[in-house]
């Protein structure tokens, strides 16, 4: 019997890197951000609803969503952030379940991982069998996010403020994956955890 895992973590926590290691070991990855980007393509239902609620100022000339402009808006305006999440989240959850059932049909003993930064906030943790959270210091998160995206420290700090604090997320978590060290150290931890998850299948 397959198992569905939720993997979450704040910006700079190493969540995507951990997901890539799980994938190398044979786990199936469902990327919530990738689904979200697909759902806001021109003429998709979510795109249309965003246009109705936010107006055309948040779109590029080719009618694609201007993600940077939208991000800047929702990180300074909580009501707008809640509105955008209301438009997108339920659609993402529906797509994730479709993808999971498709994998389950083809591989009944699959370890399937939903890679989602908002797994807890969206209450999607209720739909998975186990939850993994990435853990590292805020200083480390800020440094990594700045190195990866070229963002300023204040930009990263503001984004972190909009996300649920780690100490609250831990309440919903089955496994904590510490990531203060090197990539090889994280890879070793993922290997051990993957073996444990496989034993649950």
ChimeraX attribute file (.defattr): number of C-alpha atoms within 10 A of each C-alpha:
attribute: neighborCount
match mode: 1-to-1
recipient: residues
	/A:1	10
	/A:2	18
	/A:3	19
	/A:4	21
	/A:5	22
	/A:6	26
	/A:7	31
	/A:8	29
	/A:9	25
	/A:10	22
	/A:11	19
	/A:12	27
	/A:13	25
	/A:14	23
	/A:15	22
	/A:16	19
	/A:17	14
	/A:18	23
	/A:19	22
	/A:20	17
	/A:21	19
	/A:22	21
	/A:23	16
	/A:24	11
	/A:25	13
	/A:26	13
	/A:27	19
	/A:28	19
	/A:29	20
	/A:30	22
	/A:31	18
	/A:32	20
	/A:33	14
	/A:34	12
	/A:35	16
	/A:36	17
	/A:37	15
	/A:38	14
	/A:39	18
	/A:40	20
	/A:41	15
	/A:42	16
	/A:43	13
	/A:44	11
	/A:45	15
	/A:46	20
	/A:47	21
	/A:48	14
	/A:49	16
	/A:50	19
	/A:51	18
	/A:52	10
	/A:53	12
	/A:54	14
	/A:55	11
	/A:56	14
	/A:57	12
	/A:58	18
	/A:59	19
	/A:60	12
	/A:61	9
	/A:62	8
	/A:63	14
	/A:64	15
	/A:65	21
	/A:66	15
	/A:67	14
	/A:68	9
	/A:69	13
	/A:70	17
	/A:71	14
	/A:72	13
	/A:73	14
	/A:74	18
	/A:75	18
	/A:76	13
	/A:77	12
	/A:78	12
	/A:79	11
	/A:80	16
	/A:81	16
	/A:82	11
	/A:83	14
	/A:84	18
	/A:85	17
	/A:86	12
	/A:87	17
	/A:88	20
	/A:89	20
	/A:90	13
	/A:91	16
	/A:92	22
	/A:93	19
	/A:94	10
	/A:95	16
	/A:96	18
	/A:97	16
	/A:98	12
	/A:99	15
	/A:100	21
	/A:101	13
	/A:102	11
	/A:103	17
	/A:104	18
	/A:105	12
	/A:106	9
	/A:107	12
	/A:108	13
	/A:109	15
	/A:110	20
	/A:111	25
	/A:112	24
	/A:113	25
	/A:114	24
	/A:115	24
	/A:116	22
	/A:117	21
	/A:118	20
	/A:119	25
	/A:120	24
	/A:121	13
	/A:122	15
	/A:123	12
	/A:124	18
	/A:125	22
	/A:126	13
	/A:127	13
	/A:128	17
	/A:129	12
	/A:130	18
	/A:131	23
	/A:132	22
	/A:133	24
	/A:134	22
	/A:135	23
	/A:136	18
	/A:137	14
	/A:138	17
	/A:139	11
	/A:140	16
	/A:141	22
	/A:142	22
	/A:143	17
	/A:144	18
	/A:145	20
	/A:146	17
	/A:147	12
	/A:148	10
	/A:149	10
	/A:150	10
	/A:151	14
	/A:152	13
	/A:153	14
	/A:154	11
	/A:155	14
	/A:156	20
	/A:157	16
	/A:158	13
	/A:159	17
	/A:160	18
	/A:161	10
	/A:162	14
	/A:163	17
	/A:164	14
	/A:165	11
	/A:166	16
	/A:167	9
	/A:168	10
	/A:169	17
	/A:170	17
	/A:171	9
	/A:172	17
	/A:173	17
	/A:174	13
	/A:175	14
	/A:176	15
	/A:177	20
	/A:178	16
	/A:179	22
	/A:180	16
	/A:181	10
	/A:182	8
	/A:183	14
	/A:184	9
	/A:185	13
	/A:186	18
	/A:187	17
	/A:188	12
	/A:189	16
	/A:190	19
	/A:191	17
	/A:192	10
	/A:193	17
	/A:194	18
	/A:195	11
	/A:196	11
	/A:197	17
	/A:198	14
	/A:199	8
	/A:200	11
	/A:201	13
